[in-house]
């Protein structure tokens, strides 16, 4: 490969490029320093001028106020010298001749009628374009203010046109007059705004400056004087002149003046400073290059190490020999939910130790600091996050040795095991669900087989019961009217029939037992068919059933079991409760299962009969079903209640707390209620026990 051009090689040398950039930076720094010094000196000079101008403007404002006060005194003197209209014009003419700022004087009575007036000899054409009475409105307002203040008041300025396209800015002063303590009219004086500046401000103060009257919004009304030779800047100072009834702003403008001599000497001073600085840079340049090279290598090594530690998902921490945290990486901070500032420097106990295991961790740390080595594969532990939650981790530790071979502490790698624990829990839950599904499938097959096998024996039982009823001798029955059929319900007793009582007691009992056998055999067949349809997910026909009929279907079975366990049954149906739209057999089975569970939750003697709590209450009342009307059913017991552990698996198939139970009752109950678009819920009852509730839709009209 041919050699590169020396000029190109020198241009590509990084060190040479860096040196040139340093010299260029030094030159730019000197230029910036020079510009800064010039700028600061000019700013100082302009600040001095501005400060002097502010003082002069304040003095001018004071001169204007003093001059107007003297003018008011002269007007008072005019009234005292010429108290009558006969002598007043000559005295007014003298006053107008001595004060050119006054252009017009008039004396008005209390009704504002002009008694006598006088125009300044310097403004003979003042009213040539417009008559004087055009300003009457402003004068009246000003005089009203003066009368309220009992002193001279001023009007706002206005423009008054003059011949040949000229004009003048005027201002009115109204002085209330009194004679013998009573109002005696007004003395109205008209001032030229320009005359106020020209006459009241000394000539020395006006030299080289431009004076202006402006309004509060900056509108220039009058300007007097000319600026001196324009300088590099224009300075402005304003003063507010507030008078009774009017307010103006006095604006004073002045050019910046000539440049200070010290500014011309700045380049020489900066040049000398630059030479000294360049000499110093030349002496430090060699050392700077060496330091830059070492710092660059160190920065690259630190940046690589920091990037490597920050990108790790494994938490890192360092402990000194006293167990104090000296280093943590971002992954560790994220694990425990605390910042590095909160962790560094903390000692025993560490802020991420669980409170209940502090002593155990303290002993483990003391053993490790005493020289006992940790297992190579690490050990499992639990950390506590800032929010109080626990984090399972695996800690792998090794001694931290410095360059001299001395151990300065321990370095630990922390692995987060929460995801692993979560996966294990999900796998365990999946296996349990698979097993439950398999058991449910087997239960479905068994239900289908049992329903098929039990249908024939149940049919035979029903047939034998019907045949036995037919073999019994017919009792002597009176003629029954079609409409005379009394309603029966849970807990009701049929009215005695005198003619039917002629039947022998054994025969009547056998007949009643055979009727019960036939009814329960038919009910068992319906239940088996409904369970089979539920397993096969078939939809059964729904009918309108009153809540009383639902309770009546299961009441004899509940009474039998309640008598055996010495439990009192209570039924509460809200008056006017509507019928529900449901699968009657399945809802009756749900109520029966819930009632049996409630009675089984009250074992013998708990609660005792004397407490009055051995009662199972079944109720029905109006409620809400989704967004429409419904009927709420409730089964309340005073049993042992449901613990937190049982509540977590209450509806899990095959979970049961009964030695002889299968764990399918509540699961099937919830499935049936959900098929009716409802929800099976439970809550604790005071002073003890549990209430199960569900809602059913009302039957269509």
C-alpha positions in Angstrom: 0.0 0.0 0.0 1.5 3.4 -1.0 2.4 5.9 1.7 0.0 8.7 2.4 0.7 12.3 1.6 2.4 13.9 4.7 0.0 16.8 4.6 -3.0 14.4 4.5 -1.4 12.3 7.2 -0.9 15.2 9.5 -4.5 16.3 8.8 -5.7 12.9 9.8 -3.7 12.7 13.0 -6.2 13.0 15.8 -3.7 14.6 18.2 -2.8 17.3 15.6 -6.5 17.9 15.0 -7.1 18.2 18.7 -4.3 20.7 19.1 -5.6 22.9 16.3 -9.0 22.8 17.8 -7.5 23.9 21.2 -5.7 26.9 19.6 -8.9 27.8 17.7 -10.8 27.6 20.9 -8.2 29.8 22.7 -8.5 32.4 19.9 -12.3 32.4 20.1 -12.0 32.7 23.9 -9.8 35.8 23.6 -12.2 37.4 21.1 -15.1 36.7 23.3 -13.2 38.1 26.3 -12.4 41.3 24.3 -16.0 41.7 23.2 -17.2 41.1 26.7 -14.9 43.8 28.2 -16.0 46.3 25.6 -19.6 45.5 26.1 -19.3 45.8 29.9 -17.5 49.2 29.7 -20.1 50.5 27.3 -22.9 49.2 29.5 -21.2 51.0 32.5 -21.0 54.2 30.5 -24.6 54.0 29.3 -25.7 53.1 32.9 -24.0 56.3 34.2 -25.7 58.4 31.5 -29.1 56.7 32.2 -28.8 57.3 35.9 -28.0 61.0 35.4 -30.9 61.3 33.0 -33.2 59.7 35.5 -32.2 62.2 38.1 -32.6 65.1 35.7 -36.1 63.9 34.7 -37.1 63.8 38.3 -35.8 67.3 38.8 -37.7 68.5 35.7 -40.9 66.9 37.0 -40.4 68.8 40.2 -39.8 72.0 38.3 -43.1 71.6 36.4 -45.1 70.9 39.6 -43.4 73.9 41.3 -44.1 76.2 38.3 -47.8 75.2 38.2 -48.1 75.9 41.9 -46.6 79.3 41.4 -49.0 79.9 38.5 -51.9 79.0 40.8 -50.6 81.6 43.3 -50.4 84.2 40.6 -54.1 83.5 39.7 -55.1 83.9 43.3 -53.2 87.2 43.3 -55.0 88.2 40.1 -58.4 87.9 41.9 -57.1 89.8 44.9 -55.6 92.7 42.8 -58.7 92.9 40.5 -61.7 91.6 42.4 -64.2 93.3 40.0 -64.7 92.8 36.2 -63.9 96.4 35.6 -60.2 96.2 36.7 -59.8 92.5 35.9 -58.9 92.7 32.1 -55.9 94.9 32.6 -54.5 92.8 35.4 -55.1 89.7 33.4 -53.2 91.2 30.4 -50.2 91.8 32.6 -50.3 88.2 33.8 -50.6 86.9 30.3 -47.7 89.0 29.1 -45.4 87.7 31.9 -46.3 84.0 31.4 -46.3 82.8 27.8 -47.5 79.4 28.9 -50.9 81.0 29.6 -52.9 81.6 26.4 -56.3 82.5 27.8 -57.9 83.6 31.0 -61.6 84.0 31.9 -63.7 84.7 34.9 -67.0 82.8 35.2 -69.9 83.1 37.6 -71.2 80.1 39.6 -73.4 79.1 36.6 -70.3 79.0 34.4 -71.4 82.1 32.5 -68.3 84.1 31.3 -68.1 87.4 33.1 -64.9 88.6 31.5 -62.1 87.0 29.5 -58.7 87.9 28.1 -56.6 86.3 25.3 -52.8 86.1 25.4 -51.1 88.7 23.2 -48.8 86.0 22.0 -51.8 83.9 20.7 -54.0 86.4 18.8 -55.4 83.8 16.4 -56.2 81.1 19.1 -59.9 81.2 18.5 -59.9 81.9 14.8 -60.8 78.4 13.8 -63.1 77.3 16.6 -65.0 79.3 19.3 -64.0 79.1 22.8 -67.2 77.5 24.0 -66.4 74.2 22.2 -64.3 73.4 25.3 -67.1 74.2 27.7 -67.9 70.6 28.6 -64.3 69.8 29.7 -64.2 73.0 31.7 -67.4 72.3 33.5 -66.2 68.8 34.5 -62.9 70.3 35.7 -64.6 73.0 37.7 -67.0 70.5 39.3 -63.9 68.5 40.4 -62.2 71.7 41.6 -65.3 72.6 43.7 -65.3 69.1 45.3 -61.6 69.3 46.0 -61.8 73.0 47.0 -58.6 73.6 45.1 -57.3 74.1 41.6 -58.1 71.2 39.2 -56.7 70.4 35.8 -58.5 69.0 32.7 -57.0 66.4 30.3 -55.2 67.9 27.3 -56.9 68.4 24.0 -55.8 69.5 20.5 -56.8 73.0 19.4 -56.6 73.8 15.7 -55.0 77.0 14.4 -54.9 78.6 11.0 -52.6 77.4 8.2 -53.0 73.7 9.3 -51.3 74.2 12.6 -52.5 73.4 16.1 -51.6 73.5 19.7 -52.1 71.0 22.7 -54.0 72.9 25.4 -54.9 72.1 29.0 -57.5 73.9 31.2 -57.1 74.9 34.9 -60.2 75.7 36.9 -59.7 77.6 40.2 -62.8 77.9 42.4 -63.3 81.5 43.8 -64.8 82.5 47.1 -65.9 85.8 48.6 -66.7 86.1 52.2 -66.5 82.3 52.5 -69.1 81.7 49.8 -68.6 80.5 46.2 -68.0 83.4 43.8 -67.5 81.6 40.4 -64.4 80.2 38.8 -61.2 81.4 37.3 -60.4 79.3 34.2 -56.8 79.4 32.8 -55.8 77.8 29.5 -52.2 76.5 29.3 -50.1 75.5 26.3 -48.6 72.1 27.0 -45.5 73.1 25.0 -45.2 76.3 27.0 -45.1 74.4 30.2 -42.0 72.6 29.1 -40.3 75.6 27.5 -41.0 78.0 30.4 -41.0 75.9 33.5 -37.9 73.8 32.8 -34.5 75.7 32.9 -32.8 76.3 29.6 -29.6 74.5 30.8 -31.6 71.3 31.5 -33.2 71.5 28.0 -29.9 71.8 26.1 -29.1 68.7 24.1 -32.3 67.0 25.2 -35.8 66.4 23.7 -38.7 66.8 26.1 -42.1 65.4 25.5 -45.5 65.2 27.1 -47.0 61.7 26.6 -50.0 59.8 27.7 -49.9 56.7 29.9 -50.0 54.4 26.8 -47.0 56.2 25.3 -48.8 58.5 22.8 -46.7 61.6 22.3 -48.6 64.8 22.8 -46.0 67.6 22.7 -42.3 67.6 21.9 -39.8 70.4 22.7 -36.1 70.7 22.0 -33.7 68.9 19.8 -31.2 66.1 20.4 -27.5 66.8 20.3 -25.2 65.1 17.9 -26.6 61.5 17.7 -24.5 59.0 19.6 -24.3 55.2 19.6 -27.5 55.0 21.7 -30.6 56.9 22.7 -31.4 57.1 26.4 -34.9 57.7 27.7 -36.2 58.6 31.2 -39.8 59.1 32.1 -41.5 60.7 35.1 -45.2 60.6 36.0 -46.7 64.1 36.7 -49.9 63.6 38.6 -52.1 66.6 39.1 -55.7 66.9 40.5 -57.9 65.7 37.6 -55.1 64.9 35.1 -52.0 62.8 34.8 -49.2 63.0 32.2 -45.8 61.4 31.6 -42.8 63.6 31.1 -40.4 61.9 28.6 -36.8 63.1 28.5 -34.6 61.8 25.6 -30.8 62.2 25.3 -28.2 60.8 22.9 -25.5 58.4 24.2 -22.6 60.8 23.9 -19.0 60.1 22.8 -17.2 56.8 23.6 -15.2 56.6 26.8 -11.4 56.9 26.2 -10.8 53.7 28.2 -12.6 51.8 25.5 -9.9 52.6 22.9 -7.2 51.2 25.2 -9.0 47.9 25.6 -7.5 46.2 22.5 -4.0 46.8 23.9 -4.9 45.4 27.3 -6.5 42.4 25.8 -3.6 41.7 23.4 -1.2 41.7 26.3 -3.5 39.3 28.2 -3.8 37.1 25.1 0.0 36.8 24.8 0.3 35.8 28.5 -2.6 33.3 28.1 -1.1 31.7 24.9 2.3 31.3 26.7 0.5 29.6 29.5 -1.4 27.4 27.1 1.8 26.4 25.4 3.4 25.3 28.7 0.3 23.3 29.7 -0.4 21.8 26.3 2.0 18.8 26.6 0.7 17.9 30.1 -2.9 18.3 28.8 -2.3 15.8 26.0 -1.0 13.2 28.4 -3.9 13.8 30.8 -6.4 13.6 28.1 -5.0 10.3 26.8 -5.2 8.7 30.3 -8.6 10.2 31.0 -9.9 8.9 27.7 -8.8 5.4 28.4 -10.1 5.5 31.9 -13.5 6.9 30.7 -13.8 4.2 28.0 -13.1 1.5 30.7 -15.6 3.0 33.1 -18.2 3.5 30.4 -17.8 -0.2 29.3 -18.1 -1.4 32.9 -21.1 0.8 33.7 -22.9 -0.2 30.5 -22.2 -3.9 31.3 -23.5 -3.5 34.8 -26.5 -1.5 33.8 -27.6 -3.9 31.1 -27.5 -6.9 33.4 -30.8 -8.4 34.6 -29.0 -9.9 37.6 -28.9 -7.7 40.6 -25.4 -6.8 41.9 -24.5 -5.6 45.4 -21.2 -5.0 47.3 -20.8 -5.2 51.1 -17.8 -4.0 53.1 -16.5 -6.0 56.0 -18.9 -4.3 58.4 -21.9 -5.4 56.3 -22.6 -1.9 54.9 -23.8 -1.5 51.3 -21.2 0.1 49.1 -22.5 -0.6 45.6 -25.8 -1.6 43.9 -26.6 -1.8 40.2 -30.0 -0.7 38.6 -31.3 -4.2 38.4 -30.9 -4.6 42.2 -32.6 -1.3 42.8 -35.5 -2.3 40.6 -35.8 -5.6 42.5 -36.2 -4.1 45.9 -38.1 -1.0 44.7 -35.6 1.5 46.2 -33.2 4.0 44.7 -29.4 3.7 45.0 -29.4 6.8 47.3 -31.7 5.0 49.7 -29.6 1.9 49.7 -26.0 3.0 49.7 -24.5 3.3 53.2 -27.2 1.3 54.9 -26.1 -1.4 57.3 -27.6 -4.0 59.5 -30.6 -4.4 59.3 -30.8 -3.8 55.5 -34.0 -2.0 54.4 -34.9 -4.8 52.1 -34.9 -7.5 54.9 -38.4 -8.8 55.9 -39.2 -7.6 59.4 -40.1 -11.1 60.5 -36.8 -12.5 59.4 -34.4 -9.8 60.5 -32.8 -11.9 63.3 -32.3 -14.9 61.0 -30.6 -12.7 58.3 -28.5 -11.0 60.9 -27.1 -14.3 62.1 -26.4 -15.4 58.6 -24.5 -12.1 57.8 -22.5 -12.4 61.0 -21.5 -15.9 60.1 -20.4 -14.9 56.6 -18.5 -11.9 57.9 -16.8 -14.2 60.4 -15.2 -16.1 57.6 -17.8 -18.8 56.9 -18.0 -19.2 53.1 -21.4 -19.4 51.4 -22.3 -22.4 49.2 -21.0 -22.1 45.7 -24.4 -22.6 44.2 -25.8 -19.9 46.4 -28.8 -19.9 48.7 -32.4 -18.9 48.4 -33.7 -16.0 50.4 -36.6 -13.5 50.5 -36.3 -9.7 50.1 -38.9 -7.1 50.9 -39.8 -4.4 48.4 -40.5 -0.8 49.3 -44.3 -1.5 49.1 -44.0 -4.4 51.6 -44.4 -7.2 49.1 -42.0 -10.2 49.3 -39.6 -11.2 46.5 -38.0 -14.7 46.4 -34.3 -14.5 45.3 -31.2 -16.7 45.0 -28.0 -15.1 46.3 -24.6 -16.1 45.0 -21.7 -14.5 47.0 -18.0 -14.3 46.6 -15.2 -12.5 48.5 -14.3 -9.0 47.1 -10.5 -8.7 46.8 -8.6 -5.5 45.9 -5.5 -5.2 43.8 -3.2 -5.8 46.9 -5.0 -9.1 47.5 -6.8 -8.0 50.6 -10.5 -8.8 51.1 -12.5 -5.6 51.4 -16.0 -7.1 51.4 -18.4 -9.4 49.6 -19.8 -9.2 46.1 -23.2 -10.8 45.6 -25.3 -11.6 42.5 -29.0 -11.8 43.1 -31.4 -13.7 40.8 -35.1 -12.9 40.9 -37.1 -16.2 41.4 -40.5 -14.6 41.3 -41.1 -15.5 37.7 -39.9 -19.0 38.3 -42.2 -19.3 41.3 -45.0 -17.9 39.2 -44.4 -20.4 36.5 -44.3 -23.2 39.0 -47.6 -22.0 40.5 -49.2 -21.8 37.1 -48.0 -25.3 36.2 -49.4 -26.6 39.5 -52.7 -24.8 38.9 -52.8 -26.2 35.3 -52.2 -29.7 36.6 -55.0 -29.3 39.2 -57.4 -27.9 36.6 -56.5 -30.8 34.3 -57.2 -33.3 37.1 -60.4 -31.5 38.0 -61.5 -31.5 34.3 -60.7 -35.2 34.1 -62.7 -35.8 37.3 -65.6 -33.7 35.9 -65.6 -35.6 32.7 -65.6 -38.9 34.6 -68.4 -37.5 36.8 -70.3 -36.6 33.7 -70.0 -40.1 32.3 -70.9 -41.5 35.7 -73.9 -39.2 35.8 -75.0 -40.3 32.4 -74.5 -44.0 33.3 -76.3 -43.6 36.7 -79.2 -41.7 35.2 -79.6 -44.4 32.6 -79.4 -47.2 35.2 -81.6 -45.5 37.8 -84.4 -44.5 35.5 -85.6 -48.1 35.3 -85.6 -48.8 39.1 -87.3 -45.5 39.7 -89.9 -46.2 37.1 -90.4 -49.6 38.7 -90.8 -48.0 42.1 -93.3 -45.5 40.8 -95.2 -48.4 39.1 -95.2 -50.5 42.2 -96.4 -47.6 44.2 -99.2 -46.8 41.8 -100.2 -50.5 41.7 -100.2 -50.7 45.5 -102.4 -47.7 45.6 -104.8 -49.3 43.2 -105.0 -52.5 45.3 -106.0 -50.6 48.4 -109.8 -50.4 48.9 -111.3 -47.1 47.7 -112.4 -44.8 50.7 -115.9 -43.4 50.8 -115.5 -40.0 49.2 -118.1 -37.3 48.9 -118.8 -35.6 45.7 -116.1 -33.1 45.1 -116.9 -29.8 43.5 -114.5 -28.8 40.8 -113.8 -25.3 42.2 -113.3 -26.5 45.8 -109.6 -27.2 45.8 -107.8 -25.5 48.7 -104.3 -24.2 48.2 -101.6 -25.8 50.2 -98.1 -24.6 51.0 -95.1 -25.2 53.2 -96.2 -25.7 56.7 -100.0 -25.8 55.9 -102.2 -28.7 57.2 -105.1 -30.0 55.0 -108.5 -29.5 56.5 -110.0 -32.7 57.9 -112.6 -34.5 55.8 -115.2 -36.2 58.1 -116.3 -38.7 55.6 -112.7 -39.6 54.7 -111.9 -40.3 58.3 -114.1 -43.3 58.1 -111.1 -45.1 56.4 -109.1 -47.2 58.8 -106.0 -45.5 60.2 -103.4 -48.2 58.9 -104.9 -48.0 55.4 -104.8 -44.2 55.4 -101.1 -44.2 56.5 -100.2 -46.8 53.9 -102.0 -44.8 51.2 -100.2 -41.6 52.2 -96.8 -43.4 52.3 -97.4 -44.9 48.8 -98.3 -41.4 47.5 -95.1 -40.0 48.9 -93.1 -42.8 47.4 -94.7 -42.2 44.0 -94.1 -38.4 44.2 -90.4 -38.7 45.3 -89.7 -41.4 42.7 -91.0 -39.0 40.1 -89.0 -36.1 41.6 -85.8 -38.3 41.6 -86.4 -39.1 38.0 -86.7 -35.3 37.1 -83.5 -34.5 39.1 -81.5 -37.3 37.4 -82.7 -36.1 34.0 -81.9 -32.5 34.9 -78.4 -33.4 36.0 -77.8 -35.4 32.9 -79.0 -32.4 30.8 -76.7 -30.1 32.8 -73.7 -32.4 32.2 -74.6 -32.6 28.5 -75.2 -28.8 28.4 -78.8 -29.2 27.1 -81.3 -26.4 27.5 -84.4 -27.4 29.4 -87.8 -25.7 29.0 -88.4 -22.9 31.5 -91.7 -22.2 33.1 -93.2 -19.6 35.3 -93.2 -20.7 38.9 -94.1 -18.8 42.0 -91.5 -18.7 44.9 -94.1 -20.4 47.2 -94.3 -23.4 44.8 -90.5 -23.7 44.6 -90.3 -23.8 48.4 -93.3 -26.2 48.6 -91.6 -28.7 46.4 -88.6 -29.2 48.9 -90.4 -28.4 52.2 -91.2 -32.0 53.2 -87.6 -33.1 52.7 -86.3 -30.1 54.7 -88.8 -30.7 57.5 -87.6 -34.3 57.9 -83.9 -33.4 58.1 -84.6 -30.4 60.3 -86.5 -32.5 62.9 -83.6 -35.0 63.0 -81.2 -32.1 63.8 -83.5 -30.1 66.0 -83.4 -27.1 63.6 -86.2 -24.6 63.3 -87.3 -23.8 59.7 -88.5 -20.2 58.9 -90.0 -19.1 55.5 -90.4 -15.5 54.5 -92.0 -14.6 51.2 -92.6 -11.0 50.4 -96.3 -10.3 49.7 -97.0 -9.9 46.1 -93.7 -11.5 45.0 -94.0 -12.2 41.3 -93.4 -15.6 39.6 -89.9 -16.4 38.3 -88.9 -17.8 34.9 -86.7 -20.8 35.5 -86.1 -24.6 35.2 -88.2 -25.6 38.2 -86.5 -28.9 39.1 -83.0 -27.5 38.9 -83.9 -24.4 41.1 -85.6 -26.6 43.6 -82.4 -28.7 43.7 -80.3 -25.6 44.2 -82.5 -24.4 47.2 -82.4 -28.0 48.6 -78.6 -28.1 48.4 -78.1 -24.7 50.0 -80.6 -25.5 52.8 -78.9 -28.9 53.5 -75.5 -27.2 53.6 -76.9 -24.6 56.0 -78.2 -27.3 58.3 -75.0 -29.3 58.1 -73.1 -26.1 59.1 -75.0 -26.2 62.4 -73.8 -29.5 64.1 -75.6 -30.8 67.1 -75.2 -28.4 70.1 -73.5 -25.7 68.1 -75.3 -23.3 68.4 -77.2 -24.6 71.4 -81.0 -24.8 71.2 -81.3 -22.3 74.2 -79.6 -19.6 72.2 -82.5 -19.4 69.7 -80.0 -19.5 66.8 -80.7 -23.0 65.6 -82.8 -21.7 62.8 -82.6 -21.9 59.0 -84.3 -19.1 57.2 -85.4 -19.2 53.6 -86.7 -16.0 52.0 -87.8 -14.6 48.7 -88.4 -10.9 47.8 -88.2 -8.5 45.0 -84.8 -7.5 43.7 -82.8 -6.7 40.6 -81.7 -9.2 38.0 -79.2 -7.6 35.7 -80.9 -4.4 34.4 -84.4 -5.7 35.0 -86.7 -6.8 37.7 -86.1 -10.1 39.5 -86.7 -12.1 42.6 -83.9 -12.6 45.2 -83.7 -15.9 47.1 -81.7 -16.2 50.3 -80.8 -19.1 52.6 -79.4 -18.0 55.9 -78.0 -20.2 58.7 -76.3 -19.6 62.0 -73.5 -22.1 61.5 -69.7 -21.9 61.9 -69.3 -19.6 58.9 -66.7 -19.8 56.0 -63.0 -19.2 56.7 -60.7 -17.3 54.3 -59.0 -20.6 53.2 -62.4 -22.1 52.4 -63.6 -19.0 50.6 -60.7 -19.2 48.1 -61.8 -22.7 46.9 -65.5 -22.6 47.8 -66.7 -23.2 44.2 -63.8 -25.5 43.2 -65.1 -28.9 42.0 -64.3 -31.8 44.4 -63.3 -29.4 47.2 -65.2 -30.3 50.3 -64.9 -30.0 54.1 -67.3 -33.0 54.7 -65.9 -36.5 55.1 -68.7 -38.0 53.0 -69.0 -35.1 50.5 -67.9 -35.1 46.9 -67.4 -31.3 46.5 -69.8 -30.9 43.6 -72.8 -29.3 45.3 -71.9 -25.6 45.3 -70.2 -25.9 41.9 -73.3 -27.4 40.3 -75.5 -24.8 42.1 -73.4 -21.9 40.7 -73.5 -23.5 37.2 -77.3 -23.7 37.4 -77.7 -20.1 38.6 -75.3 -18.8 35.9 -77.4 -20.6 33.3 -80.2 -18.4 34.5 -78.1 -15.3 34.0 -77.6 -14.8 37.7 -74.8 -15.1 40.3 -74.5 -17.2 43.5 -73.1 -15.0 46.2 -72.5 -15.4 49.9 -71.8 -13.1 52.9 -71.3 -13.4 56.6 -74.3 -13.0 58.9 -74.3 -11.4 62.4 -73.9 -12.7 65.0 -72.7 -15.8 63.2 -73.4 -17.8 60.1 -73.6 -17.4 56.4 -76.2 -16.1 53.9 -76.3 -17.5 50.3 -78.2 -15.3 47.8 -79.1 -15.5 44.1 -81.6 -13.8 41.8 -83.9 -15.1 39.1 -85.7 -13.2 36.4 -89.4 -12.6 36.7 -91.8 -14.5 34.5 -93.1 -12.6 31.4 -96.6 -11.2 31.8 
